[in-house]
């Protein structure tokens, strides 16, 4: 009978501690909030260049997909064939491609602008000598927030299957936490011009801020767990030294007893 085909061992998978689990949840919340135009819909008073914005978001999601598939390839998980071949060609190829795609997303978003009269604030729809742009860098901040959530999700998958945990990821969430909290005030102010823009911005801002705060709490949980682990390790070391000293004294007593004449 022919030999049975050898089974391929499943990739190692560690049980996630509290901090990585919280960070994974925070990344999902951040992604959900960043999928909304939580800044630009207010800056454009609801006159969003939706095509350009959607194009930028789609390309950013593609960049996140490439990062995720690159991690799967690195850790021996089933991955997309095209990304898998690229990631196997060079360790940094997948990450480099994701970066190029994200730059393309920023270029697309930058091209989409809403024009207003710089004195009256009236919507013009096209540039003119009195027009001012109301999209620009704000869209890039939204896309960067989305990419951070996607990259963090991929990072936790990498850690779950043998990678190292990078504490910089939860630290970077401080930016969205602050920006989201500040944008809440701008969202309330937008009710004067566009109720729809205000509602969308408020939903996105609160969600982004919540994701950022969850990640900040992750840092606190990590430090707390590190302290507990350190205390347990030191207690174990003290107990080990205590046991060694007791064993040494017992051995010395046995030796003394053996040397005494009977």
Number of C-alpha atoms within 10 A of each C-alpha: 3 4 5 6 6 6 6 6 7 8 11 10 14 11 10 14 12 12 22 27 15 20 27 24 17 28 31 17 19 33 24 17 28 28 18 22 26 30 27 27 27 30 23 20 23 20 21 20 18 14 12 20 26 16 18 28 26 16 22 25 22 18 27 26 18 27 27 27 23 29 25 21 21 17 20 15 14 10 18 15 11 10 21 20 15 17 24 14 11 11 12 12 16 25 20 16 17 24 18 14 20 24 17 17 26 26 15 20 27 18 14 20 24 24 21 23 18 14 9 8 12 12 16 16 14 13 14 11 7 12 19 19 16 21 25 17 13 18 27 21 17 25 26 18 25 26 26 22 30 24 21 28 23 23 22 23 20 20 19 20 20 13 16 11 14 13 13 10 21 25 14 16 26 18 15 26 23 15 17 29 20 14 21 21 14 19 27 16 14 22 15 10 12 17 17 15 26 26 18 19 30 26 19 26 31 21 25 36 26 20 31 31 22 24 28 22 17 23 20 13 17 17 13 13 15 12 12 12 12 12 12 12 12 12 12 12 12 12 12 12 12 12 12 12 12 12 12 12 12 12 12 12 12 11 11 10 11 10 9 7 5 5
